């Protein structure tokens, strides 16, 4: 499963011009605040329309400005977990998860309800309402709901944002556990070096709307020059 992205997007004085491809595993989209990371996810998911470029997912054209191809977000085969969990407040955890599964088709290799529940440690949470969940618990449910829609690509927009250290570590543990099982590419936005080093198979570093380097964590964010480019938000904490 692969994702190929070439995008140009203007928003006020900000110009995003990025091109990259990913294939399996967890890829971190790393950079300081305002680098264009979340905008890039929104463009891939079809929540915003780029001025120019293409998005291909496993060879399927999702967006092409020249050909006027713009597949609707719900038809792109992409699971998107936002910084806020965005669970349905009037649904139980079980019902939130089942909502993700209601439109998918059964296929070999697709993770099933019981497996997602076990992978994310959700068994005890199933009868509860979203208002009773901690921030980390709600994010785990949101990831489970996205996975149960059987996506070909999973987008995680800073899923550990605003969590305290124990809850952040717990969520990272569960995300690590997904790496080998789900078999689809994961694009994970982060500005924390420790998180990127722990999770990412590959890192794409963005700055001021541009991709400035790609490689492993050791080749990118662990190099002193990468830290200098990204500024204080690149440091853990």
C-alpha positions as CSV (number, residue, x, y, z in Angstrom):
1,X,0.0,0.0,0.0
2,X,1.5,3.4,-1.0
3,X,0.7,7.1,-0.9
4,X,2.1,9.6,-3.4
5,X,1.5,13.3,-2.8
6,X,2.4,16.3,-4.8
7,X,0.5,19.4,-3.6
8,X,0.4,23.1,-3.8
9,X,-2.0,25.1,-1.6
10,X,-2.2,28.8,-0.8
11,X,-3.9,30.2,2.4
12,X,-3.4,33.9,2.9
13,X,0.3,34.6,2.8
14,X,1.2,30.9,3.5
15,X,2.2,28.7,0.5
16,X,2.4,25.0,0.9
17,X,4.4,23.1,-1.7
18,X,5.1,19.5,-0.8
19,X,5.9,16.3,-2.5
20,X,6.6,12.9,-0.9
21,X,5.6,9.2,-1.0
22,X,5.2,6.7,1.8
23,X,4.8,2.9,1.7
24,X,3.8,0.9,4.8
25,X,4.8,1.4,8.4
26,X,4.5,4.6,10.4
27,X,5.8,7.8,8.7
28,X,6.1,10.9,10.9
29,X,5.3,14.2,9.4
30,X,7.5,16.4,11.7
31,X,7.9,20.1,12.0
32,X,7.3,23.2,14.1
33,X,3.9,24.8,14.6
34,X,2.7,26.4,11.3
35,X,4.9,24.2,9.1
36,X,1.8,22.9,7.2
37,X,1.5,19.5,8.7
38,X,-2.2,19.5,9.5
39,X,-3.0,21.3,6.3
40,X,-1.2,18.5,4.4
41,X,-3.3,15.9,6.2
42,X,-6.5,17.8,5.3
43,X,-5.5,18.0,1.7
44,X,-4.8,14.3,1.5
45,X,-8.1,13.5,3.2
46,X,-10.0,15.8,0.9
47,X,-11.2,18.2,3.6
48,X,-9.5,21.0,1.8
49,X,-8.9,21.4,-2.0
50,X,-5.4,22.1,-3.2
51,X,-4.6,24.7,-5.9
52,X,-2.5,22.2,-7.8
53,X,-1.1,18.7,-7.6
54,X,-2.1,15.0,-7.2
55,X,-2.9,12.5,-4.5
56,X,-2.6,8.8,-5.3
57,X,-3.4,6.0,-2.9
58,X,-2.1,2.6,-4.0
59,X,-2.3,3.8,-7.6
60,X,-5.8,5.1,-7.2
61,X,-6.2,8.8,-8.2
62,X,-7.9,10.7,-5.3
63,X,-7.1,14.2,-6.4
64,X,-5.8,15.8,-9.6
65,X,-6.2,19.5,-10.1
66,X,-5.6,19.4,-13.9
67,X,-8.0,16.6,-14.5
68,X,-10.5,18.0,-12.0
69,X,-10.5,14.8,-10.1
70,X,-11.6,15.3,-6.4
71,X,-12.9,12.1,-4.7
72,X,-15.2,12.9,-1.8
73,X,-13.6,12.4,1.6
74,X,-15.8,9.5,2.6
75,X,-14.9,7.6,-0.6
76,X,-11.1,8.0,-0.3
77,X,-10.5,5.0,1.9
78,X,-8.7,7.1,4.5
79,X,-9.1,7.0,8.3
80,X,-8.4,10.4,10.0
81,X,-7.9,10.8,13.7
82,X,-8.0,14.5,14.6
83,X,-6.3,16.2,17.6
84,X,-9.7,16.1,19.3
85,X,-11.3,12.7,19.5
86,X,-14.6,13.9,18.0
87,X,-16.6,11.0,19.3
88,X,-20.4,11.0,19.1
89,X,-21.4,12.2,22.6
90,X,-24.8,10.4,22.6
91,X,-23.2,7.0,21.6
92,X,-21.5,4.5,23.9
93,X,-17.9,3.6,23.1
94,X,-19.2,0.4,21.5
95,X,-21.6,2.3,19.3
96,X,-18.9,4.8,18.3
97,X,-16.7,1.9,17.2
98,X,-19.5,0.2,15.3
99,X,-20.2,3.4,13.5
100,X,-16.8,3.1,11.9
101,X,-17.6,-0.4,10.7
102,X,-21.0,0.2,9.3
103,X,-20.0,1.0,5.7
104,X,-17.0,-1.2,5.2
105,X,-16.9,-4.4,3.2
106,X,-15.6,-7.6,4.7
107,X,-12.3,-8.5,3.1
108,X,-9.2,-10.7,3.9
109,X,-6.8,-8.9,6.2
110,X,-9.3,-6.4,7.5
111,X,-9.1,-6.1,11.3
112,X,-12.3,-7.1,13.0
113,X,-14.1,-5.5,16.0
114,X,-12.9,-7.9,18.7
115,X,-9.3,-7.5,17.5
116,X,-9.4,-3.7,17.4
117,X,-10.8,-3.7,20.9
118,X,-8.0,-6.0,22.1
119,X,-5.3,-4.1,20.3
120,X,-6.3,-0.8,21.8
121,X,-7.3,-2.1,25.3
122,X,-10.9,-1.0,25.0
123,X,-12.7,-3.9,26.6
124,X,-13.6,-2.2,29.8
125,X,-14.6,1.0,28.0
126,X,-17.3,-0.4,25.7
127,X,-20.4,0.4,27.8
128,X,-19.1,3.9,28.8
129,X,-20.1,7.3,27.3
130,X,-17.5,9.6,25.8
131,X,-18.0,12.2,28.5
132,X,-16.6,9.7,31.1
133,X,-13.4,9.0,29.2
134,X,-10.0,10.4,29.8
135,X,-8.2,12.2,26.9
136,X,-6.1,9.2,26.2
137,X,-9.0,6.8,26.3
138,X,-11.0,8.9,23.9
139,X,-8.1,9.0,21.5
140,X,-7.8,5.2,21.6
141,X,-11.5,5.0,20.8
142,X,-11.1,7.4,17.9
143,X,-8.3,5.4,16.5
144,X,-10.4,2.2,16.8
145,X,-13.3,3.8,15.0
146,X,-11.0,4.9,12.2
147,X,-9.5,1.4,11.9
148,X,-12.9,-0.3,11.8
149,X,-13.8,1.7,8.7
150,X,-11.2,-0.5,6.9
151,X,-9.1,2.4,5.6
152,X,-6.2,2.0,3.2
153,X,-4.4,4.9,5.0
154,X,-4.5,6.1,8.5
155,X,-3.8,9.8,9.3
156,X,-3.0,10.7,13.0
157,X,-2.9,14.4,13.7
158,X,-0.9,14.8,17.0
159,X,-2.9,12.1,18.8
160,X,-1.0,12.7,22.0
161,X,-1.5,16.5,22.1
162,X,-2.6,17.8,25.5
163,X,-2.1,14.5,27.3
164,X,-0.1,14.2,30.5
165,X,3.1,12.1,30.4
166,X,1.5,8.8,31.7
167,X,-1.4,9.0,29.3
168,X,0.9,10.0,26.4
169,X,3.2,7.0,27.1
170,X,0.2,4.7,27.3
171,X,-1.2,5.9,24.0
172,X,2.2,5.6,22.3
173,X,2.4,2.0,23.5
174,X,-0.9,1.1,21.8
175,X,0.1,2.9,18.6
176,X,3.3,0.9,18.6
177,X,1.2,-2.3,18.9
178,X,-0.7,-1.4,15.7
179,X,2.4,-1.1,13.5
180,X,2.8,-4.7,12.6
181,X,-0.9,-5.7,12.6
182,X,-2.8,-3.3,10.5
183,X,-0.7,-3.5,7.4
184,X,-1.6,0.0,6.1
185,X,0.5,3.1,5.9
186,X,0.2,5.5,8.9
187,X,1.0,9.2,8.5
188,X,1.6,10.6,12.0
189,X,1.9,14.3,12.6
190,X,4.2,15.3,15.5
191,X,6.5,18.0,16.7
192,X,8.2,15.9,19.4
193,X,11.5,14.2,18.7
194,X,11.1,11.6,21.4
195,X,7.7,10.5,20.0
196,X,9.1,10.4,16.4
197,X,12.1,8.4,17.4
198,X,10.0,5.9,19.2
199,X,7.3,5.4,16.6
200,X,8.5,6.3,13.1
201,X,9.9,4.0,10.5
202,X,10.5,7.1,8.4
203,X,10.4,10.8,8.9
204,X,9.4,13.7,6.6
205,X,10.5,17.0,8.0
206,X,8.5,20.1,7.0
207,X,9.3,23.8,7.5
208,X,7.4,26.8,6.2
209,X,5.2,24.7,3.9
210,X,8.0,22.7,2.4
211,X,9.5,19.3,2.8
212,X,13.1,20.0,3.8
213,X,14.4,16.4,4.4
214,X,13.4,12.8,4.6
215,X,14.9,9.6,6.1
216,X,15.1,7.7,9.3
217,X,14.9,9.6,12.7
218,X,18.7,9.3,13.0
219,X,19.1,10.8,9.5
220,X,16.7,13.7,10.1
221,X,15.4,14.9,13.5
222,X,18.3,13.5,15.5
223,X,20.8,15.6,13.6
224,X,21.8,18.9,15.2
225,X,21.1,20.9,12.0
226,X,17.5,19.5,11.9
227,X,16.9,20.7,15.5
228,X,18.2,24.2,14.7
229,X,15.9,24.4,11.7
230,X,12.8,23.4,13.6
231,X,13.3,25.6,16.7
232,X,12.2,25.1,20.3
233,X,9.0,23.2,19.5
234,X,11.1,20.3,18.2
235,X,12.3,19.4,21.6
236,X,10.5,17.0,23.9
237,X,8.0,18.6,26.3
